Amino acid sequence: DVQLQASGGGLVQPGGSLRLSCAASGFTFGTSTMSWVRQAPGKRREWVSTIVISDDLPTYANSVKGRFTTSRDIAKNTLSLQMNALNSEDTAMYYCQYRTWRGQGTQVTVSS
């Protein structure tokens, strides 16, 4: 079974940083395409970033470009999202996604 477990969220002040991780299992991570998506209360789900794991060339939504960095560790089947210069608009539940699987998310709250 596909399992995706995101972690690393928390409360951070505006301008701060967080690093999210996603532990993946149940599929061939090294040949997959993985994404980060987020959803804030009362808002639609928003795409954040996608990476073709074998190519290691992530793409980003305009809202996070230049602030967020997606990376992967194939040996550990882990996807990461480094988030810098966070602001209140980044407050959301963050999920890693493989095809239609999203798994359990991790909450990021940006507040002073």
GITA-V895215 format. One record per pair of residues at least 6 apart in sequence whose C-alpha atoms are under 6 Angstrom apart, sorted by the first residue. I is the first residue (numbers start at 1). J is the second residue. Records with the same first field share a line. If there is no record, write none. Layout:
I: J  J
//
This chain:
1: 26
2: 25  26
3: 24  25
4: 23  24  103
5: 22  23  104
6: 21  22  105  106
7: 20  21  106
8: 20
9: 106  107  108
10: 108
11: 109  110
12: 110
13: 110  111  112
14: 86  87  110
15: 85  86
16: 85  86
17: 83  84
18: 83
19: 81  82  83
20: 80  81
21: 79  80
22: 78  79
23: 78
24: 77
29: 77
30: 53  54  74
31: 54
32: 53
33: 51  52  53
34: 50  51  97  98
35: 49  50  96  97
36: 48  49  95  96
37: 46  47  48  94  95
38: 45  46  92  93  94  95
39: 45  92  93
40: 92
48: 60  61
49: 59  60
50: 58  59
51: 57  58
67: 84
68: 82  83
69: 81  82
70: 80  81
71: 80
72: 78  79  80
87: 110
88: 110
91: 108  109  110
92: 108
93: 105  106  107
94: 105  106
95: 102  105
96: 102
//
